[in-house]
């Protein structure tokens, strides 16, 4: 049974009782109060369930150490060693609303090792906000006789090691979310010492969705005769029976010039069942602003093409009217990136996406009586 809830948003969750990246004792028990700021636009406190989890992070894996089903609780952290092995605790809160939507927040604590040496991450700054896929310059400084510095993210993922100052490595930022960086330094003849954690955030990309807006903005060209049809009821991707076609979609894209495209996909709706093998080439007109589609012979194929091409090995389309993953292109971000990098690109300009290949996938064309026209979703960071 699939429950679909309209106009419901997930809870907002922020752990407030623990400073992210702080320390715990390596000699005594550490008592940690668990509390958070929680809100939900559609549900009251009584309709929200809380689940606290305490994980011991040990090198590249973690173990569930304790769990609480309450709004507030107190966790007891056992001491760990400073013997050169990476340890940390992750404290996680999962809040679920009455309709099943969840939000998770986590904080990390690191061991307070008593040593003649010390280590600290100096870059990036605590609280830094980073774009997805950006190259992050991580730097650490130390004192004492240090033989090696390990850099980790979220306690259990080793990013790399450096054996001599200045300690530095580059990390490609991952998916949007919160992360904590820390350094573990090996102190000559004394074991190890751990830095404070440095919380950072990889921002969510901006999403824009646009569809074909007029019957004149999707079309297909007969590649043999050059005839362009703009107001057909379907779009024949690949072949129209045995005749090769070139399908064009003209769509406005509200993305600023020079933005970094992190994802782009076209969503089609199936006009009919298609089970034969299909492989399509997706390109675009190499233009700052794609001109309207005309009925001129070879009006699509005569346009200049991007140097970037994306290959789509289309899955079987099982049902007429289907509009899901099988009807979605692979990531077209390299194609869109080439266009927004053009010197004359402006936000709101139109792109003309072009589809051709073998096999046949019959997609629904624009029809002002429904909302099944092809749509383009673009994710980007300015």
Phi, psi and omega in degrees: 000124180255120178261125178248123184248123183272139174058039175246133178246153181287162179296158171259128188226131178215112177291123187248344187273352184228132175282122181298127179092007182280189189246162169229162185285144175258005180236335183230167174294143176246124180258125186238121174283137183250112178210155184209158170267119185230134175214161179210130185293332185250352186227145176277171182304324182291344181262009180245134176254141183246136177223109177268138176229137177244120180247135168271118180266125187226108186054245187254022178213172182219153181235139175288119183261329182198162183207141181223135176252080182198160178293322178227156180196180174228129180255147176248121180259124178284149177292152175235170184273170174237055189258017182099356176262140182281126174232154172194166170242134170253128174249121189239137174240126177247121178246129182238132178272176186295341179263003174096359178283138185238153169224140181238137172232145182225149169229158183235142175238146185235154186291143178264089185273128178275112187208159175285346178257167176211160178211145179212141173279127182254346178205134003284171180286153175300132181086006181299142177250126191234146178282146175302135179080358180288151177273117184259124178273108180260125181232147179223148175241153183219166171225158183092186181269095184257130180260340181194147174235125175260137176250129182231159173237133181055029172078322189251000181244110178282119180273330180166175181231152173221141189252356181210145177289154354287135183280121187207144169206159178256138180230131176276117184303139183272211183293157177305141180151185180259141180224157174231123177265144172209160180241139175242117183255135176271118182263128184305120177067011182231002183093238186216164174223142186247142177281166164296152175282148178245104179288136173224166180226132172265118189290154172287134175291156174284140179246134173231140181235129178219147179238171171298127190257345183217158178297338181275359184255002163231143187201164172223143182249132170288113187287348178271314183265340183085358182294135179249125179248124185256340187237034178287164181276346180214162177243120182267101181277114181102278182231147166253095193062260179245002183266125179292141182235160171235116182261135178239137176238120179255116190224135175284141183232114181270072179231130182291155179301138176078001179296156176268117180277120180260347177186148178202132182215146171256130177256120175258164168246136184286128174279328183204172177285132177221121186242353180285156179299144181214137172223123185242145173260130179245120175230190178212162173291132178278083183210151176293324181211111185292128179290158178304153179281128178251166178274007179303141179303135182057034183291344176262311185290341181280352182279148178293146184253156171293155174284339180276137177226138176243132179265131180242109173269092190292135176289169176296134174262110191273329189225138170300139180087352180296142181213080186212209185298324181293335181261014182251135179292164167292177183298122180257018185300323178299325180292313180293327180297319178300324182285314182287347175275353180294145184297334182260008182291141173224147177302135182096351176296158178268143169250153174241106178271139187235132185235130175205162179157208180241170189079185180215130169229118183264113183255156177286135177270175178298135174216118186296352180271350179222187181233045182251017179292156176302141182229146180246123174254127180236133172249135182207162170238135184298000000 
